[in-house]
Amino acid sequence: MKTRTALSALVAATLVATSFAAVAQGQQQGGRGQQGGQQGGQQYQQQRQAERSATQERAQDRERVQTREQDRARVHQPDGTGTPAGQAKGAGNGIYGGNLMTDEERNQYRAQLSGLKTEQERTQFQAQHREQMQLRAKEKGVPAEVTTE
């Protein structure tokens, strides 16, 4: 009977040891699974961050292009209000016959020209003004000049 009890105790101890070993091994594998899950999560987070950065860069590029287009439009305004720094106001957008006009007439010309909506209206207005200035130049015997004042 002693042998039977000793044998039963030995079998019980072996079963307990095997159970502990199985539990420990399962925990180690579970830990690896969690690490794998953490690595997968990190990769996902990195990918999302890269996507966000790319989206922000595209938005910034669109904003830069839009700003550039607005700057170009402002520089090419016929009234000269968008003249770049360091350039005389009205440079490149001088007034034909400006030397034959008073300050008030030049200001009125600029105001009328800037109030026109289409390029066709501006072109027509400038052509009429040119004719008037050619007549005035002929009357005064002075050549009409393009002024930037």
C-alpha positions in Angstrom: 0.0 0.0 0.0 2.9 2.3 0.7 4.1 1.8 -2.9 0.6 2.5 -4.2 0.4 5.8 -2.1 3.9 6.7 -3.2 3.1 6.0 -6.8 -0.1 8.0 -6.6 1.7 10.9 -5.0 4.3 10.7 -7.7 1.7 10.7 -10.4 -0.1 13.6 -8.8 3.1 15.6 -8.5 3.9 14.9 -12.2 0.4 16.0 -13.2 0.7 19.2 -11.2 4.2 19.9 -12.6 2.9 19.3 -16.1 -0.1 21.6 -15.5 2.2 24.3 -14.3 4.5 23.9 -17.2 1.6 24.1 -19.7 0.2 27.2 -18.0 3.6 28.8 -18.0 4.1 28.0 -21.7 0.7 29.3 -22.5 1.5 32.6 -20.8 4.8 32.9 -22.6 3.0 32.3 -26.0 0.3 34.7 -24.9 2.9 37.3 -24.1 4.4 36.8 -27.6 1.0 37.3 -29.0 0.5 40.5 -27.1 4.0 41.6 -28.3 3.0 40.7 -31.9 -0.2 42.7 -31.4 1.7 45.6 -30.0 4.0 45.5 -33.0 1.1 45.4 -35.4 -0.5 48.3 -33.5 2.7 50.3 -33.8 2.9 49.6 -37.5 -0.7 50.7 -37.9 0.0 53.9 -36.0 3.1 54.6 -38.0 1.1 54.1 -41.2 -1.7 56.4 -40.1 0.8 59.0 -39.1 2.5 58.8 -42.5 -1.0 59.1 -44.2 -1.8 62.2 -42.0 1.6 63.8 -42.9 1.0 63.2 -46.6 -2.5 64.7 -46.4 -1.2 67.7 -44.6 1.6 68.2 -47.2 -1.0 68.0 -50.0 -3.1 70.6 -48.3 -0.1 72.9 -47.8 0.8 72.5 -51.5 -2.7 73.4 -52.5 -2.6 76.4 -50.2 0.8 77.5 -51.7 -0.6 77.3 -55.2 -3.7 79.2 -54.3 -1.6 81.9 -52.6 0.7 82.1 -55.6 -2.3 82.5 -58.0 -3.8 85.2 -55.8 -0.5 87.1 -55.7 -0.2 86.9 -59.5 -3.7 88.2 -59.9 -3.0 91.0 -57.5 0.2 92.0 -59.3 -1.6 92.1 -62.6 -4.4 94.4 -61.5 -4.7 97.3 -63.8 -4.9 99.9 -61.0 -1.5 98.8 -59.7 -2.7 98.1 -56.1 -0.9 94.8 -56.2 2.5 96.2 -57.1 5.3 94.2 -55.5 7.4 96.0 -52.8 10.2 98.1 -54.2 8.4 98.8 -57.4 6.9 102.2 -58.1 3.1 102.3 -57.9 1.6 101.9 -61.3 4.9 100.7 -62.8 4.1 98.5 -65.8 0.5 99.9 -65.6 1.3 103.5 -66.5 -1.3 105.9 -67.7 -1.1 106.9 -71.4 -1.1 110.7 -71.6 -0.6 111.0 -67.8 1.7 114.0 -68.5 -1.3 115.8 -70.0 -3.6 115.1 -67.0 -4.0 116.6 -63.6 -3.6 114.6 -60.4 -7.4 114.5 -60.0 -7.8 113.2 -63.6 -5.2 110.5 -63.0 -7.0 109.4 -59.8 -10.3 109.4 -61.5 -8.9 107.3 -64.4 -7.5 104.7 -61.9 -10.8 104.6 -60.0 -12.8 104.1 -63.2 -10.4 101.5 -64.6 -10.4 99.5 -61.4 -14.2 99.5 -61.2 -14.5 97.7 -64.6 -15.3 94.0 -64.3 -14.1 92.5 -67.6 -10.9 92.7 -69.6 -13.0 93.7 -72.6 -14.4 96.7 -70.7 -10.9 97.8 -69.6 -9.5 97.5 -73.1 -12.4 99.6 -74.5 -12.0 102.2 -71.7 -8.2 102.5 -72.3 -8.8 102.8 -76.1 -11.2 105.7 -75.5 -8.8 107.3 -73.1 -5.9 107.0 -75.6 -8.0 108.8 -78.3 -8.8 111.6 -75.9 -5.1 112.0 -74.8 -4.0 112.0 -78.5 -6.4 114.8 -79.2 -5.3 116.7 -76.1 -1.6 116.2 -77.1 -2.3 117.5 -80.6 -4.1 120.6 -79.2 -1.2 121.4 -76.8 1.6 120.4 -79.3 3.1 118.0 -76.7 3.7 114.3 -77.1 1.5 112.0 -74.9 3.7 110.0 -72.5 3.0 107.0 -70.4 3.4 108.0 -66.8 3.6 105.9 -63.6 2.7 108.7 -61.2 
